[in-house]
């Protein structure tokens, strides 16, 4: 199942849209829909303004930092499987 569909059907989405202050956002990539609580990059159709390109860049850098943090945590708590 695609990540965007999982998000659309999740209780996380329901919680964000119903009870979270609109000053807080989840960062998503271009596969996700733009919503009040979900920040996604502008679609690059070749006609983005300088501000839109900068927004996309900053959003991408932020997402990369978060992905690295999750990768670090996954490595920190990795389960060791030993053969018999």
Backbone as numpy.savetxt, mean C-alpha at the origin, in Angstrom:
# Nx Ny Nz CAx CAy CAz Cx Cy Cz
-6.08 -15.02 -5.76 -6.93 -13.85 -5.76 -6.03 -12.61 -5.76
-6.39 -11.60 -6.49 -5.60 -10.38 -6.60 -5.66 -9.58 -5.30
-4.54 -8.91 -4.96 -4.46 -8.12 -3.73 -5.58 -7.10 -3.61
-5.91 -6.43 -4.71 -6.96 -5.40 -4.67 -8.32 -6.02 -4.34
-8.57 -7.22 -4.82 -9.84 -7.88 -4.50 -9.87 -8.30 -3.04
-8.76 -8.81 -2.54 -8.68 -9.18 -1.13 -8.95 -7.95 -0.27
-8.33 -6.83 -0.63 -8.56 -5.59 0.11 -10.04 -5.19 0.06
-10.63 -5.23 -1.13 -12.02 -4.81 -1.30 -12.97 -5.64 -0.44
-12.66 -6.93 -0.25 -13.52 -7.81 0.52 -13.16 -7.89 2.01
-12.09 -7.20 2.40 -11.56 -7.35 3.76 -12.29 -6.52 4.80
-12.15 -6.96 6.05 -12.69 -6.18 7.17 -11.82 -4.94 7.40
-10.56 -4.96 6.97 -9.70 -3.78 7.08 -10.32 -2.62 6.30
-10.75 -2.87 5.09 -11.37 -1.81 4.28 -12.62 -1.27 4.96
-13.43 -2.16 5.48 -14.66 -1.73 6.16 -14.33 -0.86 7.37
-13.30 -1.26 8.13 -12.90 -0.49 9.30 -12.37 0.89 8.89
-11.51 0.92 7.86 -10.93 2.19 7.42 -11.99 3.16 6.92
-12.95 2.66 6.17 -13.96 3.54 5.59 -15.01 3.97 6.60
-15.17 3.23 7.69 -16.25 3.57 8.62 -15.79 4.24 9.91
-14.57 3.95 10.37 -14.24 4.44 11.71 -12.88 5.10 11.86
-12.11 5.24 10.79 -10.79 5.84 10.91 -10.85 7.30 10.45
-10.18 8.16 11.20 -10.11 9.58 10.86 -9.59 9.74 9.44
-10.17 10.67 8.69 -9.79 10.83 7.29 -8.40 11.41 7.11
-7.69 11.73 8.18 -6.30 12.19 8.09 -5.32 11.03 8.04
-5.80 9.80 8.14 -4.96 8.62 8.08 -5.24 7.87 6.79
-4.18 7.30 6.20 -4.31 6.62 4.91 -3.47 5.35 4.87
-3.91 4.43 4.05 -3.14 3.25 3.69 -2.52 3.56 2.33
-1.25 3.19 2.14 -0.59 3.43 0.87 -0.72 2.19 -0.01
-1.12 2.39 -1.25 -1.27 1.28 -2.18 -0.57 1.57 -3.49
-0.42 0.55 -4.30 0.15 0.75 -5.63 -0.97 0.98 -6.63
-0.62 1.07 -7.88 -1.60 1.44 -8.91 -2.65 0.37 -9.17
-2.50 -0.81 -8.60 -3.50 -1.86 -8.79 -4.74 -1.62 -7.92
-4.62 -0.76 -6.92 -5.72 -0.50 -6.00 -6.54 0.70 -6.46
-7.80 0.75 -6.05 -8.64 1.90 -6.40 -8.35 3.07 -5.46
-8.48 4.28 -5.94 -8.35 5.45 -5.10 -9.60 5.56 -4.23
-9.39 5.64 -2.92 -10.48 5.81 -1.97 -10.08 6.85 -0.95
-11.03 7.27 -0.14 -10.76 8.32 0.84 -9.63 7.91 1.79
-9.54 6.65 2.12 -8.53 6.18 3.08 -7.39 5.42 2.40
-7.41 5.31 1.09 -6.38 4.56 0.36 -5.72 5.47 -0.67
-4.45 5.76 -0.45 -3.71 6.67 -1.32 -2.95 5.85 -2.36
-3.18 6.15 -3.63 -2.52 5.45 -4.74 -1.88 6.47 -5.68
-0.92 6.05 -6.49 -0.28 7.00 -7.41 -1.21 7.42 -8.55
-0.86 8.56 -9.13 -1.56 9.01 -10.34 -1.23 8.04 -11.47
-2.20 7.78 -12.32 -1.95 6.95 -13.50 -1.10 7.74 -14.48
-0.02 7.13 -14.91 0.89 7.83 -15.82 0.50 7.57 -17.26
-0.23 8.53 -17.82 -0.65 8.42 -19.22 0.27 9.24 -20.14
1.42 9.66 -19.58 2.37 10.44 -20.35 2.14 11.94 -20.25
1.12 12.35 -19.49 0.79 13.77 -19.38 0.72 14.24 -17.93
1.51 13.63 -17.05 1.48 14.05 -15.65 2.22 15.36 -15.46
1.73 16.14 -14.51 2.42 17.39 -14.19 3.65 17.08 -13.33
4.49 18.07 -13.11 5.67 17.90 -12.27 5.26 17.53 -10.84
4.19 18.16 -10.34 3.70 17.85 -8.99 3.20 16.40 -8.89
2.49 15.95 -9.91 1.98 14.58 -9.91 3.13 13.58 -9.96
4.15 13.86 -10.78 5.32 12.98 -10.83 6.03 12.95 -9.49
6.16 14.09 -8.84 6.81 14.14 -7.53 6.00 13.38 -6.51
4.67 13.54 -6.53 3.80 12.79 -5.63 4.01 11.29 -5.82
4.00 10.83 -7.07 4.19 9.40 -7.35 5.54 8.92 -6.83
6.59 9.74 -7.00 7.92 9.37 -6.53 7.95 9.25 -5.00
7.41 10.25 -4.31 7.41 10.23 -2.84 6.58 9.06 -2.32
5.44 8.81 -2.95 4.61 7.67 -2.55 5.37 6.36 -2.74
6.07 6.23 -3.85 6.85 5.02 -4.13 7.97 4.83 -3.11
8.67 5.90 -2.78 9.75 5.81 -1.78 9.17 5.38 -0.43
8.03 5.94 -0.06 7.39 5.58 1.20 6.99 4.12 1.21
6.40 3.66 0.13 5.99 2.25 0.04 7.20 1.32 0.11
8.30 1.70 -0.54 9.52 0.88 -0.50 10.06 0.76 0.92
10.03 1.86 1.66 10.50 1.84 3.06 9.64 0.89 3.89
8.35 0.95 3.69 7.44 0.07 4.43 7.68 -1.38 4.04
7.84 -1.66 2.75 8.09 -3.03 2.30 9.40 -3.57 2.87
10.44 -2.73 2.94 11.71 -3.15 3.54 11.52 -3.48 5.02
10.75 -2.67 5.73 10.50 -2.92 7.14 9.78 -4.25 7.34
8.77 -4.53 6.51 8.08 -5.82 6.61 9.02 -6.97 6.27
9.87 -6.79 5.27 10.84 -7.82 4.93 11.79 -8.10 6.07
12.23 -7.03 6.75 13.11 -7.18 7.90 12.40 -7.96 9.01
11.15 -7.60 9.29 10.40 -8.29 10.33 10.17 -9.75 9.99
9.87 -10.03 8.72 9.67 -11.41 8.30 10.94 -12.22 8.51
12.10 -11.62 8.21 13.36 -12.31 8.42 13.68 -12.50 9.89
13.29 -11.54 10.71 13.55 -11.59 12.14 12.77 -12.71 12.81
11.57 -12.95 12.34 10.70 -13.94 12.96 10.52 -15.19 12.10
11.47 -15.43 11.20 11.40 -16.60 10.33 11.48 -17.88 11.15
10.64 -18.82 10.81 10.67 -20.12 11.48 11.72 -20.97 10.83
12.52 -21.60 11.64 13.55 -22.50 11.14 12.95 -23.90 11.00
13.13 -24.50 9.84 12.64 -25.86 9.61 13.87 -26.75 9.45
13.96 -27.74 10.29 15.11 -28.64 10.26 14.68 -30.01 9.78
15.50 -30.61 8.93 15.20 -31.95 8.42 15.51 -33.01 9.47
14.96 -34.19 9.25 15.18 -35.29 10.19 16.52 -35.96 9.96
